[in-house]
Amino acid sequence: MSTRSLAARDPLPLALTHHVRDMCVCLHLQRAARAVARRFDEALRPLDITNGQFSLLMSLNRPDAPSLGSVASLLALDRTTLTANLKPLERRGLVKVTVDEQDKRGRRLALTPAGRRLLIEAFPVWQKAHAAAERLLPSKHADTLRADLQALS
């Protein structure tokens, strides 16, 4: 029986719930993202950072301090969420937020020397966790997965 004929009798039958559970790209991405994030969080825990903080710090590893907007875009975060995520890193002295000299309304973000040292220490931990995550995928599928995820974003 098709989901269309089921919906004619009951607008929200259990079969539709099962259909969403089995087919929803968003649900499967969320579940996978949470599982992968937990693995990276566990690996980075001894350094007292989360996977999100690692990604944020790594996004600042540039010769010139990026704008808050460009980092928000790279990490697919809104500016308010990025600002909230920066606060603990700034308090720990890992990140410095300054006024943009070209646009006084804007902010520039930079790693501090302590932030750079932490990233240097964290990178091999990330590499090990990343290799372990890729080993969970069927061979040669990691590149395809990255390309597919980029297409969605």
C-alpha positions as CSV (number, residue, x, y, z in Angstrom):
1,M,0.0,0.0,0.0
2,S,1.4,3.4,-0.9
3,T,1.9,6.2,1.6
4,R,-0.6,8.3,-0.4
5,S,-3.5,5.8,0.1
6,L,-2.6,5.5,3.8
7,A,-2.7,9.2,4.2
8,A,-6.2,9.3,2.7
9,R,-7.6,7.3,5.7
10,D,-5.4,8.8,8.4
11,P,-3.6,12.0,7.8
12,L,-0.7,10.9,10.0
13,P,-0.4,7.1,10.2
14,L,2.5,5.3,11.8
15,A,3.6,4.3,8.3
16,L,4.4,8.0,7.6
17,T,6.5,8.2,10.7
18,H,8.4,5.1,9.6
19,H,8.8,6.7,6.1
20,V,10.4,9.8,7.6
21,R,12.6,7.7,9.9
22,D,13.9,5.7,7.0
23,M,14.1,8.3,4.2
24,C,14.6,11.8,5.7
25,V,18.0,13.1,4.6
26,C,17.9,15.8,7.3
27,L,17.3,13.2,10.1
28,H,20.1,10.9,8.8
29,L,22.5,13.8,8.6
30,Q,21.6,15.0,12.1
31,R,22.1,11.6,13.6
32,A,25.4,11.1,11.8
33,A,26.6,14.6,12.7
34,R,25.8,14.0,16.4
35,A,27.6,10.6,16.4
36,V,30.7,12.0,14.6
37,A,30.7,15.1,16.8
38,R,30.6,12.9,19.9
39,R,33.7,11.0,18.6
40,F,35.6,14.2,18.0
41,D,34.5,15.8,21.3
42,E,35.7,12.7,23.2
43,A,39.1,12.8,21.4
44,L,39.5,16.6,22.0
45,R,38.3,16.5,25.7
46,P,41.8,16.2,27.2
47,L,42.6,19.5,25.5
48,D,39.4,21.1,27.0
49,I,37.9,22.0,23.6
50,T,34.9,20.7,21.6
51,N,34.9,19.8,17.9
52,G,33.1,23.0,17.2
53,Q,35.7,25.0,19.1
54,F,38.4,23.2,17.2
55,S,36.8,24.1,13.9
56,L,36.3,27.7,14.9
57,L,39.9,28.0,16.0
58,M,41.1,26.3,12.8
59,S,39.1,28.7,10.7
60,L,41.1,31.5,12.3
61,N,44.5,30.0,11.3
62,R,45.1,32.6,8.5
63,P,47.8,35.2,7.8
64,D,45.2,38.0,8.1
65,A,42.5,38.2,10.7
66,P,39.2,37.3,9.0
67,S,36.0,39.2,9.5
68,L,33.3,37.8,11.8
69,G,31.0,37.6,8.8
70,S,33.4,35.5,6.7
71,V,34.0,33.1,9.6
72,A,30.2,32.8,10.2
73,S,29.7,32.0,6.5
74,L,32.5,29.4,6.5
75,L,31.1,27.7,9.6
76,A,27.4,28.1,8.4
77,L,26.6,29.9,11.7
78,D,24.6,33.1,12.1
79,R,26.6,36.0,13.5
80,T,24.9,35.8,16.9
81,T,25.7,32.1,17.4
82,L,29.3,32.7,16.3
83,T,29.7,35.6,18.8
84,A,28.4,33.3,21.6
85,N,30.8,30.6,20.6
86,L,33.7,33.0,20.6
87,K,33.1,34.2,24.2
88,P,34.6,31.2,26.0
89,L,37.5,31.1,23.6
90,E,38.1,34.8,24.2
91,R,37.9,34.4,28.0
92,R,40.5,31.6,27.8
93,G,42.8,33.9,25.8
94,L,42.7,31.7,22.7
95,V,41.0,34.3,20.4
96,K,41.2,38.1,20.1
97,V,38.3,40.1,18.7
98,T,39.2,43.5,17.4
99,V,37.4,46.4,15.6
100,D,37.8,46.2,11.9
101,E,39.9,49.2,10.9
102,Q,38.1,49.5,7.5
103,D,34.6,49.3,9.0
104,K,34.3,50.3,12.6
105,R,31.0,48.4,12.9
106,G,32.7,45.1,11.9
107,R,34.9,42.8,13.9
108,R,38.1,40.9,13.1
109,L,39.0,37.6,14.7
110,A,42.5,36.3,15.4
111,L,44.2,33.4,17.1
112,T,46.3,34.5,20.1
113,P,49.7,32.8,20.6
114,A,48.0,30.5,23.2
115,G,45.2,29.7,20.6
116,R,47.9,28.8,18.0
117,R,49.7,26.6,20.6
118,L,46.5,24.8,21.4
119,L,45.7,24.2,17.7
120,I,49.2,22.8,17.2
121,E,48.6,20.4,20.1
122,A,45.1,19.6,18.9
123,F,45.9,18.9,15.2
124,P,47.4,15.4,15.7
125,V,44.4,14.5,18.0
126,W,42.1,15.7,15.2
127,Q,44.0,13.7,12.6
128,K,43.7,10.5,14.6
129,A,40.0,11.0,15.2
130,H,39.5,11.9,11.5
131,A,41.3,8.8,10.3
132,A,39.2,6.7,12.7
133,A,36.0,8.3,11.3
134,E,37.0,7.7,7.7
135,R,37.8,4.1,8.4
136,L,34.1,3.6,9.4
137,L,33.1,4.4,5.8
138,P,33.3,1.9,2.9
139,S,36.6,2.4,1.1
140,K,36.9,5.4,-1.2
141,H,33.5,6.8,0.0
142,A,34.9,9.6,2.1
143,D,35.6,11.9,-0.9
144,T,32.1,11.2,-2.3
145,L,30.6,11.9,1.0
146,R,32.4,15.2,1.3
147,A,31.3,16.2,-2.2
148,D,27.7,15.2,-1.5
149,L,27.7,17.2,1.8
150,Q,29.2,20.2,0.1
151,A,26.4,20.0,-2.5
152,L,23.9,20.2,0.3
153,S,25.5,23.2,1.9
